[in-house]
Amino acid sequence: MSVENAPVVDVDEAAIPVEKKMYYRFESNDKKEFRVSELAIQQSETLNRLVEAMGYTSEDVENKPAIAIENIDGKTLKLVFQWCEHHKGEAIPVDDGSVPKIVEIPEFDAKLMDIDNGLLFKLIWAADYLNIVQLLNVSCKKVANMAQGKTPAQLRRVYLLPSDEEDEAAKRAAQEAQDPRAREVEEEFEERKRQGGNSFF
Amino acid sequence: MKTLLESYNFEDEVFEAFRLMNLPYLALEQVIKSMSLMEAFNLSICSPTLQHFVKYFFKNQQIKLQVHIYDGIQFRLESPNGSFISIKARDCLEDLDGCMRMKIGNASKIPFYYCDPDQNHVVTCWRDVVKGAIELNSLILDLFNIHFEKLHVWKEKINYDYGSVVGWINRMNKPIENVYFAKGTVDDTLYSQIINSENFQKCRIHQNPSENFQSQEFRFTDAHVNWQVFNAHWITLENLSDIGSACLKLYDIKFTDQEMSTFLRTLITGKFPNLEMIELRLNRRDLNLPLIMDGIVDRENVVMNWDVRVFDRFGYNTSVRGTIDVQMDTGETCSIKLYASAVYVFIWK
């Protein structure tokens, strides 16, 4: 995709200062390209370090290939960059360690995250991968809010949690995967028990 | 294509399940840490794995626990940011049809219901209330970093076996900051178990043992930091021969004038190094003040101290004036305030 045809994240033009700003180009794993302001990139620790390390000039940004983000699709990346543009220049919050965490979801973020759970899931993965602290906070808060007023049985369905039996079975399976002989030993033991043997040996 | 499990009708709204356990670790941590105590508690009983996560993510935050024992046993948990939940164990309701159920500790299908719109108060129903409380208590203590702030017991409202309650309280073996036993007549054996508990730092006991109750071996140890015993008619001079407490208020004691004098003379020797305040209220109003102060002060030259001093320790804020000040053998000063029915002593540290 050429730079001219790249979908640009909606930016409030009036809000852009007159001085020339650098816009980096990123490409999702489904080859969608995005132009993102330098200030917006600062919300992502991962991307910020990446562009710093690359040391691109304004010309490099235009002439070199877009920076590929291999494991995030275009739909998710668009949300990520919309969020970064809206929150550019804002301080990155520092975790004060308090639990339960108090996180307010701003109106813009709430609208942005008015998406299906599949996309929300991808958005959280992207926020985690790109290390966007506040986006991770608000998106995780949205997931936490799903638990409000739910009983344990309802939570199992909301979060697709395994039942006690499934949880135990998964643990056993994991143990067996580590020690394939365990199942054989157990079966052998059961067989000997059926045959009435008193001792394993 | 979504499976039936992944998409379902939930109170007339179609929800798409969120694969919580597939989130990266850091995100899962953020989700659980953003939950209120009730949500985290409910999540923890969904699976042993989640119980482990909740426990791990909440371990650095001290949660205050209050236990109220009356017609049921209520656990009130409060986080430092003020959010709270209450979980109560009560006896089984007759009609449990349609009641929601959950697994709690080792008990399965325990009926429960919420009793407020915010769902901060959950009531669980048990055939044996104390066993239910034991399950809840061990779950809560395992899950959260608990500071046991309060234990309040209303004996007269308890309609289940009080012996089991006392046994459980004693087995808790966890220091409790503030304990209150409301009035009510109790079996002497149970009363004895309560007063001998070394887990109650600050304790008010209004309960009433029998008139004949005695406990010759009982002493206020340094575990009995700040105690008030109403109905203390059973306390003897022997019981006060050694005191590890800092503050004691004993009501309705049956000391003779001679016993009171002996106690005060022992006190001024500095035998009770932790003691800062003691209030002894008698069951009569005819204390012979000159007699009880005999040998402690020179009766001909008693000087009253009318300066106002404030005893501001262990939660008290008492103005002290009109006292007889006595130099103790330790060099400390104690102020003795005498009434016809009570003696107060403040030891200034």
Boltz contact constraints between the chains, C-beta under 6 A:
constraints:
  - contact:
      token1: [A, 99]
      token2: [B, 33]
      max_distance: 6.0
  - contact:
      token1: [A, 99]
      token2: [B, 58]
      max_distance: 6.0
  - contact:
      token1: [A, 99]
      token2: [B, 61]
      max_distance: 6.0
  - contact:
      token1: [A, 100]
      token2: [B, 36]
      max_distance: 6.0
  - contact:
      token1: [A, 100]
      token2: [B, 79]
      max_distance: 6.0
  - contact:
      token1: [A, 101]
      token2: [B, 33]
      max_distance: 6.0
  - contact:
      token1: [A, 101]
      token2: [B, 34]
      max_distance: 6.0
  - contact:
      token1: [A, 103]
      token2: [B, 34]
      max_distance: 6.0
  - contact:
      token1: [A, 116]
      token2: [B, 16]
      max_distance: 6.0
  - contact:
      token1: [A, 117]
      token2: [B, 16]
      max_distance: 6.0
  - contact:
      token1: [A, 117]
      token2: [B, 18]
      max_distance: 6.0
  - contact:
      token1: [A, 124]
      token2: [B, 27]
      max_distance: 6.0
  - contact:
      token1: [A, 128]
      token2: [B, 24]
      max_distance: 6.0
  - contact:
      token1: [A, 128]
      token2: [B, 26]
      max_distance: 6.0
  - contact:
      token1: [A, 128]
      token2: [B, 27]
      max_distance: 6.0
  - contact:
      token1: [A, 136]
      token2: [B, 30]
      max_distance: 6.0
  - contact:
      token1: [A, 140]
      token2: [B, 27]
      max_distance: 6.0
  - contact:
      token1: [A, 140]
      token2: [B, 30]
      max_distance: 6.0
  - contact:
      token1: [A, 140]
      token2: [B, 31]
      max_distance: 6.0
  - contact:
      token1: [A, 140]
      token2: [B, 34]
      max_distance: 6.0
  - contact:
      token1: [A, 141]
      token2: [B, 34]
      max_distance: 6.0
  - contact:
      token1: [A, 143]
      token2: [B, 31]
      max_distance: 6.0
  - contact:
      token1: [A, 144]
      token2: [B, 31]
      max_distance: 6.0
  - contact:
      token1: [A, 144]
      token2: [B, 34]
      max_distance: 6.0
  - contact:
      token1: [A, 144]
      token2: [B, 35]
      max_distance: 6.0
  - contact:
      token1: [A, 147]
      token2: [B, 35]
      max_distance: 6.0
  - contact:
      token1: [A, 147]
      token2: [B, 39]
      max_distance: 6.0
  - contact:
      token1: [A, 149]
      token2: [B, 119]
      max_distance: 6.0
  - contact:
      token1: [A, 151]
      token2: [B, 100]
      max_distance: 6.0
  - contact:
      token1: [A, 152]
      token2: [B, 42]
      max_distance: 6.0
  - contact:
      token1: [A, 152]
      token2: [B, 45]
      max_distance: 6.0
  - contact:
      token1: [A, 152]
      token2: [B, 46]
      max_distance: 6.0
  - contact:
      token1: [A, 152]
      token2: [B, 102]
      max_distance: 6.0
  - contact:
      token1: [A, 155]
      token2: [B, 42]
      max_distance: 6.0
  - contact:
      token1: [A, 155]
      token2: [B, 43]
      max_distance: 6.0
  - contact:
      token1: [A, 155]
      token2: [B, 46]
      max_distance: 6.0
  - contact:
      token1: [A, 156]
      token2: [B, 46]
      max_distance: 6.0
  - contact:
      token1: [A, 159]
      token2: [B, 18]
      max_distance: 6.0
  - contact:
      token1: [A, 159]
      token2: [B, 20]
      max_distance: 6.0
  - contact:
      token1: [A, 160]
      token2: [B, 17]
      max_distance: 6.0
  - contact:
      token1: [A, 160]
      token2: [B, 19]
      max_distance: 6.0
  - contact:
      token1: [A, 161]
      token2: [B, 46]
      max_distance: 6.0
  - contact:
      token1: [A, 161]
      token2: [B, 47]
      max_distance: 6.0
  - contact:
      token1: [A, 162]
      token2: [B, 47]
      max_distance: 6.0
  - contact:
      token1: [A, 167]
      token2: [B, 47]
      max_distance: 6.0
  - contact:
      token1: [A, 167]
      token2: [B, 48]
      max_distance: 6.0
  - contact:
      token1: [A, 167]
      token2: [B, 49]
      max_distance: 6.0
